Amino acid sequence: MPRIDAHQHIWQYDPARDTWITEDMAAIRRDFLPPDLQPILEKNGFTGCVLVQAKEDNDFLLEIAAAHDFVKGVVGWVEFQDEQVGEQLAYLKQYKKLKGFRYILQSAQDRALMLQPAFKRGIAQLRDYSYTFDILIFPDQLGYTKEFVSAFPDQPFVIDHLAKPTIKDGKWEEWAKQIKAFAGHENVSCKISGMVTEADWRNWKKADFRPYLDAVVETFGPKRIMFGSDWPVCLVAGAYEEVLGIVEDYFSGFSPDEQALFFGGNATRFYQL
């Protein structure tokens, strides 16, 4: 079974544009390109990865994917509220490595943007082209997200980064209650990714993540979870091997088949890699 890192980014750093990369994130204030990524994947036994949009950069990511076999899929971006989104999706279908889309819902002023008719009209067209949708949110949007995914029971969704619980403060109970509401939504998966950046960057330890991992595994089961490093964003809080070590340790007691699903099988199926 292939070993896939389901969440990575590639970018050419632009300080004027990339204002989200603040001064305390100096470790990632530079370019991150395929020659930086491929050796890391190979060293850690991964056969491929999924590149995820960090901005409106479809052309850039698709060019990289076309030139590098280790990039197995791309999650791009479109403006779902655009009345012409269907035409954009039809045009983009020519790119075989484009597997789905993401929208930066976590930053939306309207916290329930996903429930707006124009947005839902765009999302409704994804199934016509067998595209997935990555849900990038903060915990305050989990209630809206449950209503959102309920409206599209046949659309494959994946929640990125466990919906970014505030691991640093250790208050996981309310988040867990909300995340467990997705147990019955078979069309929704979860990426176990982005955890270290929500923890205490300098002082986290593996035990900090266990309540969050327990809740996600209990909710989604072994067939609806997938590993993502969130490289290079993760570098602000730990090396790639440290991020990987958290989940390798946690899943070490799972069966070989369950581990294979988490470290590649589920991503391969979800994104049709």
N, C-alpha and C positions, 0 to 999 in steps of 0.2 A: 504493500500500500504506500502511495507517495507520502512524503513528509513535507507539509506545506506550512509556511508562515503566512497566515491569512490577513495580516495587517501591517503594511509598511508604507513609508513615504519616500519619495525622491523629490528633490527641489534644487533650484538655483536661488540662493539667498539674495533677497533684495530688501535692504533695511527700510526703504520708503514704503514698500508694499507689505512686508511681513512684520507688521507692528505687534502681532500677537507673540512674537518671540522677544520677550522682555529681557532686561539686563541680567536678571538672575538666571536666565536660560542661555548664558554665554556659550555653553558647550555645543549648542546647535545653531549658533549664528554663523553659518558657513554653508557652502554647497554640500549636498549629499547626493551622489550619483552612482550609477551601477558599479563602477570599479570599487567603490567603498562598501557596497552591500554584498556583492556576490561572494567574496572570500569569507565573510561572516556566516552566510548561509551554509556554504560548503563545510566550513570548520565544524559547524554544529549539526551536520547531517541532514540538512534540508535540501530537498530536490527542487524546490521552487517557492514562489511567493505570489501574493496578491498585492498590487500597488493600489493605494487608496488616495483619492484626491485630497489635497491640502488647500487648494484654491480652484479657480475655474481654469483648469489646465489639461483638458482632454487631449489636445494635439500633442503636447509635450509628453504625457504619459504613454500615449499610444505609439509615438515614435520610439520611445525607449522599449516598450513591449515588443514591437516589431523587430528590434535589433538584438534582443537578448532572450534566449530560449528559457532562461531560468525564471523570467516573469511569465507566469502562467495565466494571469488574469488582471484586469484593471477595473476599478470602481471609479467611475467618472462623475461628472456634474452636468446637470441641466437646470434651467429655471422652470420648475414645475408649474409655476403660475402663468407662464407664457401661453397664450392661446395657440401658438404654433408648436408646442412641445411635441405633439405627435409626429410632425414632419421632421423635427430634430432626431427623434428616436429612430424613425425609419431610415434617415440618412446614416446614422451611426451604426446601424446593424451590419454594415459592410465590414466593420472591424471585429474580427472573430474573437479577439482577446478581451473585448469590452464586455463585461459580464453583468454590470449593474451600475447603480448610481448612489450618491450620497448627497445630503443637503445639510448645511450647518444649522440645524434646528436649535442647537444649544445656545446660539448667539442671537436668536430671533427676539426682537422686542415683544412681539406677540407670542407669549409662551405657548399658546394653543394654535400656532400657525398651521400645523399639520391638519387641523380640523376645518380650516377655511375651504369653502367650496372650490375655489380656483386651484388650490393645492391638491385637493383630493381628485379633482378632475384630471390633473396631470398624472398622479400616481396610478389612477385607474387604467392608464394606457400602457403601463409597464408589462402587463401580462401578455399583451398582444405580441411582444417581442422577446418574451422569456427572460426579462431582466429582473434582477434582484434589487433590493433597496436596503442600504445601511442606515440605521437610525442612530444619529448622533445627538444625544440629549443629556441634560442634567436631571438629577432625581426629582426636581420639582415638576418635571414634565411627564413622569411615568403614568399618572392618571390619564392625561390626554392621550398618551401613546396607546394605552389599553383600548380606549375608544377608537383610536385610529386604526389599529391592526384588526379590530373586530369588524370594521367596515370592508375589509379586503381579505376574506378568509382564504382565498386561493393565491394570494401574493406572497412570495417568499421574502421575509424580513429577517434582518439580524440586528440586534442591539449591540452597538459598539461599546467597548470599555465598561461593561456592566452598568451602563448609564451613569458612570462617574460618581460613585458614592464617595463621601468625604472620609476616606480611610484614615486620614491623619488624625481626626478627632475620635475615631473608634465608635462612633454612634451608628451602628448598622441596623438596629431593630426596625425602624420605620422604613428604611430603604428595602430591607428584606421582605417586609410585609407587602410592599408594593410590587416588588419583582416577582414574588410568588404568585401574583395574580395572572401571570402569563403561562402558568403551567399547562392549562388546557388549550392554549393556542398553538397547535401543532405547526403552523406556518411561521412561527417566530423562533429564531435561534439566538444565541448569545455568544459574542466574542469575549473570551477571557483574555483581556488585553488592557493596556493603559493603567494598570493598577498602581505601579510605583510612582507615577506622577500625581496620583491622588493621595499618596501616603506622605510621611515625613521624609523628604528627599535625602536627608543626611543620616537619618537614624532608624529607618524602617528595618524590620526583621520579618522573617518568613511567617511567624505566628500571627502577625498583624493581619494577614490576608485570609486566614483560615475561615472566619465566620462568613466572609463574602463568598469564598469559593464553595463552602458548604451550601449556602443559600442558592447559588446559581446551579450547582449540580443537582440539588434536590428539585429545583424548579424545571429545568430543561432536560435533565437526564443525559446519558452518555451519547445520544445521537443528535443533540441539538446544541452542542458547545464546540468551540474551535479555538485553537491557540493563535494569538497575534502578539507580536513583540511590541508593536507601535514604535519600532525603530524609524528614524533616529530620535524621536521625541523622548523616548525612554532614557536617553543618555543623560538627561538632566538629573536623573535620580539613580542611575545604575547602568553598568555595562550590559551588553546583550546577554552574556552568559549568566549574569546575576538574575535578570528577568526570567530567562528560561529555567534557571534553577528553582525558582519558586514553584512553578507548575510541575516540573519534573519530580520534585520532592513530594508534592501533594498527590500526584496521580501515580506514584510508584506502587501503591497498594491496589490499584485497579488492574483488571485483567489485561493481558496483551492486546486483545481485540478492542477493548475500550480505550486504551492508550493510543492505538493506531487510529481510531476514529477521531479522537481529540487532536492529535498531532498531524492530521492531514486528510483522513477519510471524509470527515464531515464537510470540510471546506471544499474538497474536490466535488462532492455531490451538490452542495449548496450552490456553488458558483459554476457548476458544469465545466470544470477545468479539463 
